[in-house]
Amino acid sequence: MPELHWQKSTFSAEAANCVYIATAPDGTIHLRESDTPEVVLTTGHNQLHALISHVRSPQPHP
């Protein structure tokens, strides 16, 4: 696997608890968290878009 160019999320704090994202040449998207950088979540564009849309959508209150 080629070396990935990791970018810190603009929503992450300056010091700790940062989320990083990288896109591989084959189009897969990789996510990792600064506390455990060896754990990498690999996903596709459509799946990441669906996750972000779900998180942003208003959730009903019980």
Backbone as CSV, one residue per row, in Angstrom:
resi,resn,N_x,N_y,N_z,CA_x,CA_y,CA_z,C_x,C_y,C_z
1,MET,0.847,-1.178,0.000,0.000,0.000,0.000,0.892,1.240,0.000
2,PRO,0.588,2.206,-0.856,1.384,3.444,-0.862,1.161,4.216,0.437
3,GLU,2.120,5.047,0.790,1.989,5.858,1.989,0.852,6.852,1.791
4,LEU,0.033,6.991,2.817,-1.118,7.881,2.747,-0.763,9.259,3.278
5,HIS,-1.382,10.280,2.705,-1.217,11.651,3.185,-2.418,11.954,4.093
6,TRP,-2.172,11.935,5.396,-3.234,12.136,6.381,-3.498,13.620,6.583
7,GLN,-4.784,13.981,6.652,-5.192,15.359,6.920,-6.071,15.373,8.159
8,LYS,-5.817,16.331,9.045,-6.611,16.454,10.264,-7.942,17.135,9.941
9,SER,-9.003,16.611,10.520,-10.321,17.201,10.350,-10.321,18.631,10.876
10,THR,-11.011,19.508,10.170,-11.114,20.894,10.620,-11.981,21.015,11.868
11,PHE,-12.721,19.971,12.211,-13.548,19.979,13.414,-12.800,19.455,14.629
12,SER,-11.572,19.006,14.458,-10.789,18.474,15.570,-10.145,19.592,16.359
13,ALA,-9.953,19.334,17.637,-9.279,20.298,18.502,-7.812,20.396,18.104
14,GLU,-7.154,21.440,18.556,-5.749,21.649,18.201,-4.826,20.590,18.790
15,ALA,-5.062,20.142,20.018,-4.090,19.295,20.706,-4.423,17.808,20.656
16,ALA,-5.559,17.422,21.166,-5.852,15.995,21.328,-7.185,15.637,20.670
17,ASN,-7.434,14.323,20.639,-8.690,13.800,20.106,-8.953,14.261,18.682
18,CYS,-7.973,14.106,17.845,-8.093,14.521,16.449,-8.493,13.347,15.567
19,VAL,-9.288,13.639,14.564,-9.663,12.661,13.552,-8.910,13.009,12.280
20,TYR,-8.316,11.986,11.657,-7.556,12.168,10.423,-8.215,11.376,9.302
21,ILE,-8.096,11.886,8.088,-8.655,11.232,6.912,-7.609,11.215,5.804
22,ALA,-7.619,10.149,5.015,-6.724,10.036,3.860,-7.458,9.280,2.766
23,THR,-7.174,9.637,1.530,-7.745,8.932,0.381,-6.616,8.221,-0.351
24,ALA,-6.803,6.933,-0.584,-5.815,6.129,-1.293,-5.986,6.316,-2.799
25,PRO,-4.954,5.977,-3.575,-5.053,6.098,-5.033,-6.228,5.326,-5.640
26,ASP,-6.655,4.234,-4.980,-7.782,3.462,-5.512,-9.140,4.042,-5.128
27,GLY,-9.143,5.170,-4.398,-10.381,5.846,-4.031,-10.931,5.483,-2.662
28,THR,-10.351,4.487,-2.002,-10.833,4.154,-0.667,-10.459,5.267,0.312
29,ILE,-11.293,5.429,1.305,-11.102,6.468,2.306,-10.700,5.802,3.611
30,HIS,-9.692,6.381,4.260,-9.172,5.831,5.508,-9.340,6.872,6.606
31,LEU,-9.808,6.416,7.764,-10.021,7.287,8.913,-9.256,6.724,10.101
32,ARG,-8.695,7.607,10.911,-8.049,7.177,12.142,-8.193,8.274,13.182
33,GLU,-7.988,7.891,14.435,-8.111,8.802,15.564,-6.735,8.945,16.195
34,SER,-6.408,10.135,16.687,-5.051,10.411,17.154,-4.617,9.544,18.337
35,ASP,-5.554,9.125,19.183,-5.186,8.303,20.335,-4.760,6.891,19.946
36,THR,-5.292,6.366,18.852,-4.948,5.019,18.387,-4.718,5.052,16.874
37,PRO,-3.619,5.656,16.437,-3.394,5.817,14.995,-3.167,4.506,14.248
38,GLU,-2.872,3.427,14.982,-2.669,2.146,14.305,-3.989,1.481,13.906
39,VAL,-5.096,1.959,14.449,-6.420,1.447,14.090,-6.977,2.339,12.992
40,VAL,-7.194,1.748,11.826,-7.647,2.517,10.662,-8.950,1.919,10.140
41,LEU,-9.940,2.766,9.967,-11.214,2.379,9.370,-11.132,2.682,7.881
42,THR,-11.428,1.694,7.063,-11.397,1.868,5.616,-12.824,1.779,5.084
43,THR,-13.183,2.733,4.248,-14.547,2.784,3.731,-14.537,3.376,2.322
44,GLY,-15.690,3.470,1.747,-15.845,4.083,0.433,-16.554,5.423,0.545
45,HIS,-16.559,6.161,-0.544,-17.171,7.494,-0.573,-18.653,7.432,-0.219
46,ASN,-19.397,6.518,-0.832,-20.843,6.442,-0.590,-21.161,6.094,0.858
47,GLN,-20.392,5.177,1.437,-20.617,4.774,2.819,-20.309,5.919,3.785
48,LEU,-19.217,6.642,3.545,-18.867,7.771,4.402,-19.915,8.870,4.284
49,HIS,-20.379,9.125,3.072,-21.422,10.129,2.864,-22.692,9.751,3.626
50,ALA,-23.075,8.482,3.581,-24.269,8.023,4.295,-24.101,8.193,5.802
51,LEU,-22.935,7.883,6.331,-22.678,8.039,7.757,-22.771,9.503,8.169
52,ILE,-22.126,10.383,7.429,-22.145,11.809,7.761,-23.567,12.359,7.654
53,SER,-24.304,11.964,6.644,-25.696,12.421,6.492,-26.544,11.969,7.676
54,HIS,-26.339,10.742,8.114,-27.103,10.223,9.253,-26.757,10.981,10.532
55,VAL,-25.475,11.235,10.751,-25.050,11.930,11.961,-25.581,13.363,11.966
56,ARG,-25.632,13.991,10.825,-26.110,15.380,10.729,-27.622,15.505,10.813
57,SER,-28.349,14.440,10.514,-29.811,14.534,10.486,-30.362,14.665,11.904
58,PRO,-31.436,15.441,12.030,-32.053,15.586,13.352,-32.560,14.237,13.855
59,GLN,-32.288,13.945,15.090,-32.723,12.693,15.689,-33.949,12.967,16.573
60,PRO,-34.972,12.115,16.479,-36.169,12.319,17.328,-35.820,12.078,18.797
61,HIS,-36.434,12.847,19.650,-36.241,12.679,21.091,-37.259,11.681,21.613
62,PRO,-36.830,10.813,22.515,-37.791,9.811,23.078,-38.853,10.448,23.919
